[in-house]
């Protein structure tokens, strides 16, 4: 869906390998996800304990690793090339190269550590990374419904993916569903609830609520021109500018207001400035420059 790679079926995650298929099933496949190779034989007692545990761990990883089982009696050449001297022997391949391994039957907890280490070594899931980029582009292009669907599909695979969760909230905002966006913030998994992605989305919700009450920009400009010292008009116009997408204009006006009276309305200018900065990406030029200007005023 929208370029998101679906979790491979079990038949693709776990398969019997041969000398003829080793290059495709192990070497080439490991350039996409780590591949665990289980060397075994029908007469091997420990193999009967290890192989099911490996299969369970690979299945639980949901497509982030694969398992290829090779019967050493039927594939003696490849076993000899890899110097398999006893079984069970397990090798792991990443990017076409052997990177780890062990011999003998090991506990399930050790297998999990082994698999988790391979996943970490391989880095972020390429399919999910590409899907995130695609969803963000959809949101930028105005296809909010498609973006929301893609973010939701990513979360179905990784429920604690902070970037996807924040993106889903922003997609709901773009669709005009503030209530759903707020419900998502409230239901955010504890691991990511306080993270920058969800916090930024929460700030955008606050701005959207204020934007709903913003007055007509041109009328506010005219009123402020007649009464340039009116701080309430300055604040209202800044809110209207933010609602209209003129973030720089809103920040400049709020900074002017803060300079005139930083304590006005219980520090409302500073509060709104920080909300705007929080809704922007950390390296956004408007946020960086605005924070510097605000700091220079505070500590002047």
C-alpha positions as CSV (number, residue, x, y, z in Angstrom):
1,X,0.0,0.0,0.0
2,X,1.5,3.3,-1.2
3,X,4.9,1.6,-1.5
4,X,4.9,0.1,2.0
5,X,6.4,-3.3,1.9
6,X,4.0,-5.7,3.6
7,X,5.4,-8.2,6.1
8,X,6.6,-11.2,4.2
9,X,4.6,-14.4,4.6
10,X,6.1,-17.2,6.7
11,X,7.1,-19.2,3.6
12,X,9.3,-16.3,2.6
13,X,10.7,-15.6,6.0
14,X,11.7,-19.3,6.7
15,X,12.8,-21.6,3.9
16,X,14.9,-24.7,3.2
17,X,18.1,-23.7,1.4
18,X,20.3,-25.5,-1.0
19,X,23.7,-25.0,-2.6
20,X,22.0,-23.8,-5.8
21,X,19.8,-21.3,-4.0
22,X,22.4,-20.1,-1.4
23,X,23.5,-17.0,-3.4
24,X,19.9,-15.8,-3.9
25,X,18.4,-16.9,-0.5
26,X,21.3,-15.8,1.7
27,X,23.9,-13.5,0.1
28,X,21.5,-11.4,-2.1
29,X,18.6,-11.5,0.4
30,X,20.9,-10.3,3.2
31,X,21.4,-7.0,1.4
32,X,17.8,-6.2,2.3
33,X,17.4,-7.9,5.7
34,X,19.7,-10.0,7.9
35,X,19.6,-13.7,7.0
36,X,20.2,-16.4,9.6
37,X,21.5,-19.7,8.3
38,X,20.8,-22.8,10.3
39,X,23.0,-25.8,9.5
40,X,21.3,-29.0,10.7
41,X,20.7,-32.7,10.0
42,X,17.9,-35.1,10.5
43,X,19.9,-37.2,12.9
44,X,20.9,-34.2,15.1
45,X,19.1,-34.1,18.5
46,X,20.1,-30.6,19.5
47,X,19.0,-29.4,16.1
48,X,15.4,-30.5,16.9
49,X,15.5,-28.1,19.9
50,X,17.2,-25.2,18.2
51,X,15.5,-25.0,14.8
52,X,11.9,-24.4,16.2
53,X,13.3,-21.8,18.6
54,X,15.0,-20.0,15.7
55,X,11.7,-20.2,13.6
56,X,9.8,-18.7,16.5
57,X,12.2,-15.8,16.9
58,X,12.3,-15.1,13.2
59,X,8.5,-15.1,13.0
60,X,8.3,-12.8,16.0
61,X,10.6,-10.3,14.3
62,X,7.9,-9.8,11.6
63,X,10.0,-9.6,8.5
64,X,13.1,-7.9,10.0
65,X,15.2,-11.1,9.7
66,X,14.9,-14.3,7.6
67,X,15.9,-17.9,8.3
68,X,17.4,-20.3,5.8
69,X,17.7,-23.9,6.9
70,X,20.4,-26.1,5.3
71,X,20.6,-29.8,5.7
72,X,24.4,-30.5,5.8
73,X,23.9,-34.1,4.5
74,X,22.2,-32.9,1.3
75,X,24.5,-29.8,0.9
76,X,28.0,-31.0,1.8
77,X,29.8,-28.6,-0.5
78,X,28.5,-25.4,1.0
79,X,28.9,-26.9,4.5
80,X,32.5,-27.6,3.7
81,X,33.1,-24.1,2.2
82,X,31.9,-22.5,5.4
83,X,33.9,-25.0,7.5
84,X,30.9,-26.4,9.4
85,X,32.5,-28.9,11.8
86,X,29.6,-29.6,14.1
87,X,25.9,-29.0,14.2
88,X,23.8,-27.2,14.9
89,X,25.8,-24.3,13.6
90,X,24.2,-20.9,13.0
91,X,25.7,-18.1,10.9
92,X,24.1,-14.6,10.3
93,X,24.7,-12.6,7.1
94,X,24.2,-8.9,6.7
95,X,24.9,-7.1,3.4
96,X,26.3,-10.2,1.9
97,X,28.8,-10.9,4.6
98,X,28.9,-13.3,7.6
99,X,28.7,-11.1,10.7
100,X,27.9,-13.4,13.7
101,X,27.2,-17.0,14.6
102,X,27.2,-19.6,17.3
103,X,27.3,-23.4,17.7
104,X,25.0,-25.7,19.7
105,X,21.5,-25.3,21.1
106,X,21.2,-22.1,23.1
107,X,18.3,-20.8,25.3
108,X,15.5,-18.8,23.7
109,X,16.6,-15.6,25.5
110,X,20.0,-15.9,23.8
111,X,18.4,-16.4,20.5
112,X,16.3,-13.3,21.0
113,X,19.5,-11.3,21.8
114,X,21.1,-12.7,18.7
115,X,18.2,-11.6,16.5
116,X,17.8,-8.2,18.1
117,X,21.5,-7.6,17.6
118,X,21.2,-8.4,13.9
119,X,18.2,-6.1,13.5
120,X,20.2,-3.3,15.2
121,X,23.2,-4.0,13.0
122,X,21.1,-3.8,9.8
123,X,19.8,-0.3,10.8
124,X,16.3,1.1,10.1
125,X,13.9,-0.9,8.0
126,X,14.3,0.4,4.4
127,X,10.7,-0.3,3.5
128,X,9.4,1.7,6.5
129,X,11.8,4.5,5.9
130,X,10.7,4.8,2.3
131,X,7.1,4.6,3.4
132,X,7.6,7.4,5.9
133,X,9.2,9.6,3.3
134,X,6.3,8.9,0.9
135,X,3.7,9.7,3.5
136,X,5.4,13.0,4.4
137,X,5.5,13.9,0.7
138,X,1.8,13.1,0.4
139,X,1.1,15.4,3.4
140,X,3.1,18.2,1.7
141,X,1.3,17.7,-1.5
142,X,-2.1,18.0,0.2
143,X,-3.1,14.3,0.0
144,X,-3.8,14.1,3.7
145,X,-6.1,11.1,3.5
146,X,-3.5,9.0,1.7
147,X,-0.8,10.2,4.1
148,X,-3.0,9.2,7.1
149,X,-3.6,5.7,5.6
150,X,0.2,5.2,5.0
151,X,1.1,6.4,8.5
152,X,-1.5,4.0,9.9
153,X,0.0,1.1,7.9
154,X,3.4,1.9,9.3
155,X,2.1,1.9,12.8
156,X,0.4,-1.4,12.2
157,X,4.0,-2.8,11.8
158,X,5.7,-0.6,14.4
159,X,3.1,0.8,16.9
160,X,5.8,2.9,18.7
161,X,7.2,4.5,15.5
162,X,7.3,8.1,16.7
163,X,7.7,9.7,13.3
164,X,4.7,7.8,11.9
165,X,2.6,8.6,15.0
166,X,3.3,12.3,14.8
167,X,2.7,12.2,11.1
168,X,-0.7,10.5,11.6
169,X,-1.7,13.3,14.1
170,X,-0.6,16.0,11.6
171,X,-2.5,14.2,8.8
172,X,-5.7,14.4,10.9
173,X,-5.1,18.1,11.5
174,X,-4.7,18.6,7.8
175,X,-8.1,16.8,7.3
176,X,-9.6,19.2,9.8
177,X,-10.3,16.6,12.4
178,X,-9.0,18.2,15.6
179,X,-10.9,15.9,17.9
180,X,-9.3,12.8,16.3
181,X,-5.9,14.5,16.5
182,X,-6.3,15.2,20.2
183,X,-7.5,11.6,20.8
184,X,-4.3,10.3,19.2
185,X,-2.2,12.6,21.4
186,X,-4.0,11.3,24.5
187,X,-3.6,7.7,23.3
188,X,0.1,7.9,22.4
189,X,2.2,5.0,23.7
190,X,4.2,6.0,26.8
191,X,7.5,5.4,25.1
192,X,6.9,8.2,22.5
193,X,4.3,10.4,24.2
194,X,6.9,12.9,25.5
195,X,9.0,12.7,22.4
196,X,9.6,15.6,19.9
197,X,7.3,14.2,17.2
198,X,4.2,13.9,19.4
199,X,5.0,17.2,21.2
200,X,5.3,19.0,17.9
201,X,2.0,17.6,16.8
202,X,0.4,18.6,20.1
203,X,1.7,22.2,19.5
204,X,0.1,22.2,16.1
205,X,-3.2,21.2,17.6
206,X,-3.0,24.2,20.0
207,X,-2.3,26.5,17.1
208,X,-5.1,25.0,15.1
209,X,-7.5,25.6,18.0
210,X,-6.4,29.3,18.2
211,X,-6.6,29.6,14.4
212,X,-10.3,28.6,14.5
213,X,-10.9,31.7,16.6
214,X,-8.6,34.0,14.6
215,X,-10.2,37.2,13.2
216,X,-10.1,38.5,9.6
217,X,-6.5,39.4,8.8
218,X,-7.2,42.5,6.7
219,X,-9.6,43.9,9.3
220,X,-7.0,43.4,12.1
221,X,-4.3,45.0,10.0
222,X,-6.5,48.1,9.4
223,X,-7.4,48.3,13.1
224,X,-3.8,48.0,14.2
225,X,-2.8,50.7,11.7
226,X,-5.3,53.0,13.5
227,X,-4.1,52.0,16.9
228,X,-0.5,50.8,16.6
229,X,0.0,50.5,20.4
230,X,-2.8,48.1,21.0
231,X,-1.2,44.9,22.3
232,X,-4.4,42.9,22.0
233,X,-4.7,43.8,18.3
234,X,-1.0,42.8,17.8
235,X,-1.7,39.4,19.4
236,X,-4.9,38.8,17.4
237,X,-3.2,39.7,14.1
238,X,-0.3,37.4,15.0
239,X,-2.8,34.6,15.5
240,X,-4.5,35.4,12.2
241,X,-1.1,35.4,10.4
242,X,-0.2,32.0,11.9
243,X,-3.6,30.7,10.8
244,X,-3.0,32.0,7.3
245,X,0.4,30.3,7.1
246,X,2.5,33.4,7.5
247,X,4.6,31.9,10.3
248,X,7.4,34.4,9.9
249,X,5.0,37.3,10.1
250,X,3.4,35.9,13.2
251,X,6.8,35.4,14.9
252,X,8.0,38.9,14.1
253,X,4.8,40.5,15.4
254,X,4.9,38.4,18.6
255,X,8.5,39.3,19.2
256,X,7.6,43.0,18.8
257,X,4.8,42.5,21.3
258,X,7.1,40.8,23.8
259,X,9.6,43.6,23.4
260,X,7.0,46.2,24.3
261,X,5.6,44.3,27.3
262,X,6.8,40.8,28.0
263,X,4.3,40.4,30.9
264,X,1.2,41.4,28.9
265,X,-1.7,38.9,29.4
266,X,0.4,36.6,31.6
267,X,3.2,36.4,29.0
268,X,0.8,35.4,26.2
269,X,3.3,36.5,23.5
270,X,6.1,34.2,24.8
271,X,3.7,31.3,25.3
272,X,2.4,31.5,21.7
273,X,6.0,31.9,20.4
274,X,7.1,28.8,22.2
275,X,4.1,26.9,20.8
276,X,4.9,28.0,17.3
277,X,8.5,27.0,17.7
278,X,7.5,23.7,19.1
279,X,5.3,23.0,16.1
280,X,8.2,23.6,13.7
281,X,11.0,21.2,13.0
282,X,14.0,21.8,15.3
283,X,16.2,23.0,12.5
284,X,13.6,25.2,10.9
285,X,15.2,28.6,10.1
286,X,12.2,30.5,11.5
287,X,12.4,28.6,14.8
288,X,16.2,28.9,15.1
289,X,16.2,32.6,14.4
290,X,13.1,33.3,16.5
291,X,14.5,31.4,19.5
292,X,17.7,33.4,19.3
293,X,15.9,36.7,19.2
294,X,13.6,35.7,22.0
295,X,16.5,34.6,24.2
296,X,18.4,37.9,23.5
297,X,15.4,39.8,24.8
298,X,14.9,37.6,27.8
299,X,18.5,37.9,29.0
300,X,19.1,41.5,27.8
